[in-house]
Amino acid sequence: MKTSEELPLPQMATIEGADGRSVSEMFDAIVRNVDSVIHGNSLSVRHAVTCLVAGGHLLIEDVPGVGKTSLGKALAASIDSRQRRIQFTSDLLPSDVTGVSVFDRDTSKFEFRPGPIFANIVLGDEINRTPPKTQSALLEAMEERQVTVEGTTYPLPEPFMVIATQNPQEHDGTYPLPISQLDRFLMRVHLGYPDPAEEVGLLNTHGSLEPLEHLRPVATPKDVVTMTEAARRVHCSPPLQRYLVDLANASRSHPAISLGMSPRATLSLQRASRAWALLHGRDFVLPDDIKALALPVIGHRMELRSARSGSRDQIAGVVAEILSKVPVLDSNSSRT
């Protein structure tokens, strides 16, 4: 089968933002903006922006000090929108996230005071340092884009994205995210350590100034909505949809996996692949799009049978094995 590099890439129909830029131009502008802060992690940055365009939520997991919070802040700062930050701690309450009703003596009525979840981009720092009860306050917001407090439902603004960071579970003072919470994140990315040359550049850049302080927005909420709507219209052919289902079935029957891909995971992989294709100038999905995003989209949604084998490398190996064994049914599956 031909790869995406070998196939001709038709030009995507021109879809412009508020300032006349195309989708690809808006995407590149956001990537460049974030890259000016995050050094040596271009693929992770592109994955993060893809998650934004796909209308999903992003989980950034890695050891302390590699730039997890900086990536979240840089992505948020690149969009001229309402942003809020939540520092998750062991004593944080659900009402500290969603908001609370306060009695107003002047009107003799309860008045709802929105919490930090009411923003376009919410940065949740160290989400796994708060107990499961507080983590659960995000479930309705992330899935249904609304918050219910004391029987009253409040819609969240559009676009709405949660960017959460977490340390590896083996670190002290962390709570494992429940699978229902992990399933709400469209993608999980890792940063890792930069190579020596990139780390030298990091010392030069961050040694004299703080790049985040000089970062300026390069897109608006309307631009994000435009890109998200365009991504939803990207064509995913029936053979590729069958390929997605075959990947899910392979994960459910794999001997090393105790919990495979759910139907939500299959839908999420299709949604992310459509955004990835759009950002590469195509109005249709290729098998390579699915393969490129399989690990960041489904890796955190699966559980391995051995608790000791649940490391990032082990999961990556299992995902790679599934991709290598599941064939695409039709060599012309990019468009039918």
N, C-alpha and C positions, 0 to 999 in steps of 0.2 A: 504493500500500500504506500502511496506517496505521502510524504510528510507535508506539514504546512509550509516548509521552506521550498518544496518542489512544486507546489500547486500555485497557479496564478491567484492573486488576491484582488478580486474586483473592488472597485472603489465604493465605499459606503455612500449611500445617498446623503447629500449634504444636510446635516442637522446642526443648526446654529444655536449658540447661547445668546444671552441678552446683548452681548457686545459683538456679535457676528462671528465669533470663533466656532470652528467645527468641534465635534466631540473629541477627536484625536488631539486637537490643539489644547482644549481645556484639560484633558487628561495629562498631556505632557507638561503643561504649566504647573499642575499640582505636584507631579512627580519631581520636577526640577526644584520646586519650592521645598519639598520635604527632604530631598537629597542634599540641599544646602546645609541641613542640620544633621542628618544621619549619614555617616560616611561608611562605605564598604558594604552596604546592604541594599543595593539597588533592587534585587528581586523581591525582597521583603517589602520594600516601599511600593513596588508595583502591585504586589498582592494586596496591600492595604488599600490602595486607591481603587483597585478592582472591587474590593469588598464594599467600599463607599458607593461606587457606581451601581453595583448590583442591589443596593438597598438593604444590605445586611449589617450585622454587628461583628466587631473584630475583637479577638482575644490575642493578646501579645504575651507570650510566655517565654521566660528565660531567667538566667541567674541575675542577681542584682548588679547594676552598674554597666550594662551593655547598651542602654539607650531605649528601654521599653517606654518609659514615661515621655521621653523626648520625642519618640516617634508619634505617640498619641497626641501630644501637644502640637507638634508640627503639622500633623494632618488637620487637626481642629483649627489651628491658626490660619491654614490655607483657605478656609471657607469663611466668607464674611457673614457670620451667622451668630446666633446666641449660643454660647458655650458655657458649660458648668463643669466643675471638677468635684468629685467625691473621693475623699480619702477614707478608704474602708479600714476600720479598726475593729477590735474585738468588742467594743462597747457601743458600736453604731446601731441605732434602732431602725426598723422599717420606716417609721414616720420621718426619720431624718432624710430619707431618700425620696419618699412619695409626697410628703407634706402632711399638714395636720389642720383640723378645724379648730378655730379659736373663738371663744365667746366674746362678742362685741357688746359692751355695756351700753353704748350709745344707741344701737339699733335693737338690742335685746335678741340678737340672732347670732348663730354660729357662722363665722366667715372662714372660708377655706384659704389657707396660705400655701401655695404650691411649693414643693420641694425642688431640689436641684435636678430632678429627673425631667422637669419641664424645660427642655432646651433642645436645640437642633442636634448638637453634638455633646454627649455626656462622657467625660473621661473618668472612668472608675479606676483609681490607683490601688493596686494590691488587693484585688477583689477577693482573693482567697484568704485574707486575714480577718474576715468578718464571719460570724456564725451563719449556718444555713438559713436560719429564720430571716435574717436581713438580706441574704442573697436572694431569697424567694420573692422579695419585694420587687425585683426586676423582671420576674417572669411575665406578668401580664403586659408590662410596658414594652418589652422586647418583642413579644409575639403579636400583640393586638394593637400596639401603638396607642394605648390608653391606660389610664390609672383609675382604679375604683377605690374611693376612700369613704367609709361609712355609708355605703350604699349608693353613692353618687359617682357616676363615671365621667372622667374628664379626658378629652382627646389631647394627644400630644402633637406638637408642631411638626410640619413636614418641610424638609426631610428630618428624620430622627435616626440617630446612630449612637450606639454605645460602643466606646472603645475602652476595653478593660485590660489591665496588666495583671499578671500574677507571677509569683515565684514558683519554682518547681515544688511539688507536693512534699518532697522529702525534707524541705527546709523547716526549721522550727517555727512554731506560731502560725502555721497555715492550716486551713480546713479544705478538704477536697471538695471541688465543685460537684454537685450532684449531676447525674447524666442529663436530667431535664434542663438544667441550667446550661450545660455545655452545648446541648442540642440547639439552643437559641442563638449561638454564635455561628454565623455563616462560615467564618474562616478563623483558623488559629495560625499565627506566624511566629517564627523564632528568628532571633537576630544573630546570636553567636558572637564570637570575638572577631574583630576586624583583622585583616592581614597586616603585617608590620608597616607596609607603605601607607596604608589607609590610617593606621593608628598614629603615624607621624603627622599626617595631614590633620588628624583630629587634634593633636597637641598644638599645632600651629593655629588652627581656626579657633579653638575654644580657649586657647591660652590668653588671648588678648581681648576677646569679646564674647558675649553670649549671643549666639546666632538667633535663638528664639525671640530675643527682645527686638530684633530688627526684621523679623519675618512679617510680611504683609500678605493679606488675602489676595488670591488670584482667581477666585471663583465665588459665585453667590449661591444661596440656597436654590434659586430658580435654575441655575446652571446644573446643579446636582440633580434636581428633579427631571430636567430635560434629558440628561444622560441616562438616568434610571429608566425613564419611559422608553428611550430608544433601545436600551438593552433588552427590554422585555419583548421587543418586536423582532429580535434577531432569530433567524430560522434554525431550529434544531430538527433534523429530519427524523422520520420514523425509525430507520435503521440505527441512528445514533441514540434515540430514546430507548430502543431495545438493548443497545450496548450498555446504557446506564443501568437498566434493570438487571442485565446479566452480571454486571459488576456487583450490584447489591446482593444478588443471590449467591454469588461466589463468596462474598464476605460472610454471609449467614451460614454457609456450610463449611467454611474453612476450619480445619482442626485446631488451629491456634487461637481462634476468636470465639469468645463466649457471647458477645453481643455485636452483631454485624450492623450493616447500614439499615436505617429505618427508611420508610417512604419519604419522610421529611428530608433525610440526607440525600436521597436520590434527586428530589426536587431542588435541593440547595446546590448540588453539583451542576445540574442543568442551568440554574439561574446564574451561578458564577461563571460558567463556561460561556454563556451568552454575553456577559459583560466583557470577558477576556477577548472574545472574538471581535466585539464592537471596537474595543480599544486598539485592536490591531487592524482596523480599517475594513472589516468584513461584516456582511449582514447574514452570515451563516456560520454555524459551529463546525469545527473540524475535530476528528478524534484527538489530535494533539492538544487541543484546548482542554478537553476533559482530562487527559493524562497529566497536563501541566498543573492542574489545580486539584487533582485527586487527594494528595496528601494534606494540604492545608484545609480542605473542605471536609474530608471524612476521617482524617486521622484521629481527631479528638472525640469523634462520635462512636468509636469502637472500643470494646474492652477485650483484652487478651485473657486467656484462661489462667496463665501464670502471673501472679501479682508481681513477681520479680522481673517478668519480661515485658512490663508495660512501659518501658523507657521509650523515648523519642526514636532512637535508632531501631529498636525492635519493631515498633509500629510502622516505621518507614519501610523496613524490610518486608513486612507482611503486605503492605499496600503495593510495593513494587512487584512482589510475587503475583498478586492478583492481577495487576495490569498486564503482566507478561503472559499470563495463561488464558485470559479472556479475549477472544478474537472479536474484531468488528465484523459484522455479518456481510456488509456490502462495501466493496472497494470504492464505489461512487457515493458513499454515504454522506458526503459533505452537503449534497443537495439532491433531493429526489422530487 
